């Protein structure tokens, strides 16, 4: 049901991850392992969520972290 509403199971999993871990940052590989999705779909959805202002990113030690 949520996939139909939000358009993507990866997006649903990402939203769930960020909403249940407010204040915590994740890097891409960590996210892919946590939500068990392919890295390309995770990257695409992260860019979508960032472009509409739902998440933000910052760089630390050469890795991009999202929160």
LINDAWO-V626197 format. One record per backbone hydrogen bond with DSSP energy under -0.5 kcal/mol. NH is the residue of the N-H (numbers start at 1). CO is the residue of the C=O. Records with the same first field share a line. If there is no record, write none. Layout:
NH->CO + CO
This chain:
5->1
6->2
7->3
12->8
13->9
14->10
15->11
16->12
17->13
18->14
19->15
20->16
21->17
24->21
26->66
28->64
31->27
32->28
33->29
34->30
35->31
36->32
37->32
42->38
43->39
44->40
45->41
46->42
47->43
48->44
49->45
50->46
51->47
52->48
53->50
54->49
55->49
58->65
60->63
63->60
65->58 + 63
66->26
67->56
